[in-house]
Amino acid sequence: MIIGFVLGNGTSRKNINLDELREKGLIYGCNALYRDYIPDVLVATDNLISAEIQRIGYSKKHRFYTRMPEEGKGAHPVPAQYYGFS
């Protein structure tokens, strides 16, 4: 069995040791989590943060999914149909 942890970039993760979580499973992060920690997979659907992630080159080095991948920047499209919610 594979265990996964889904984390945002808010203060609720402040006292969580992400390195200890990584020892137990995969870490899926959202939005600006990458600024503090590099998850196994990063997902962002907000246009501004998604553009930032691609602009700085994060998506060329790490697994990143977004609704609007920019050609040649390494991002992957979100695999499910989008219904208008972030």
Secondary structure, DSSP 8 states (H G I E B T S, - for coil): ---EEEE-SSGGGTT--HHHHHHHSEEEEEGGGGGT---SEEEE-SHHHHHHHHHTTHHHHS-EEESS--TTS--EE-SS---S--
